[in-house]
Amino acid sequence: MSVAFIFPGQGSQSVGMGRALADAYPRAREVFAEIDFALGYALTTVMWEGPAETLTLTENTQPALVAVSLAAMRVLETECGVDLARDAQFVAGHSVGEYAALAAAGSISVAEAARLVRARGRAMAQAVPAGASAMAALLGVDFEAAGAIAAEAAQGQGDRAAVERAVALAKEKGVRRALMLPVSGAFHSALMQPAAVVMRDELARVTIKPPAVALVSNVLAAATRDPDEIARGLIAQVTGNVRWRESVAYMAAAGVDTFYEVGAGKVLSGLVKRIAEGTATVTIGTPEEVVAFKAGRGTNRS
């Protein structure tokens, strides 16, 4: 069996996420406390008590998702003996999940990951006024067709109205599913250029080490362990495409047959099943899923 550990991004958040892990495992509590301390405020209170509107603010959502992923990863290490350098062929993360992947693989520390994604979320939120932009997902359509729909709907604009037109147009054209995403801005677009500048400066203050296992970069859709290339990719992904389909296909072509999604929700597992038929997916974000992993159960083959 060849495996990859993958880490979710925005859209997987929910109030209460990670609390059961903290209640069940001291190591998870330590990670959450470390992140609260690094950020200088009780992120866990927002995560576990809400309200949802506060958790959905990008500057909270991004570190919250990374916190749950890293808490779950540390539990896997202490409770299940997982060693990424030994047990995994790749790590990868969807958008902000790439920071969780890097911290899990020892490229940056837990505290550094938390501070970076807090800064990233704040910069993204400030790049465009709240509510002025949006994102949507088009499912069951290839990249070129989706791009054509977006271009037709844009009408020279890049705001929320343009995205809403794209969703309506996609439905008219018979796209299997088109929906607005629960995020607060047009991430991974040219509108985020001010945030990319912020992240360039933030990343310059951090020493990125070669990860213990190769990272499949969002921007490259290929593996790298080079710190400079990783930093460039983290900056470029702020305004660039998240090449998740290509990244999963790359890992599957390299022999990965099992994907462990570590953190909140099951979004990436659903995507993997559609991208790489015949592979297995395992979600690990609750105590029950940790127990199932330890027992060698909980695998879903697509």
Secondary structure by P-SEA (a helix, b strand, c coil): cbbbbbbccccccccccaaaaaaccaaaaaaaaaaaaaacccaaaaaccccccccccaaaaaaaaaaaaaaaaaaaaaacccccccccccccccccaaaaaaaaaccccaaaaaaaaaaaaaaaaacccccccbbbbbccccaaaaaaaaaaaccccccaaaaaaaaaaaaaacccbbbbcccccccccccaaaaaaaaaaaaaacccccccccccccccccccccaaaaaaaaaaacccccaaaaaaaaaaaacccbbbbcccccaaaaaaaaccccbbbbbcccaaaaaaaaaccccccc
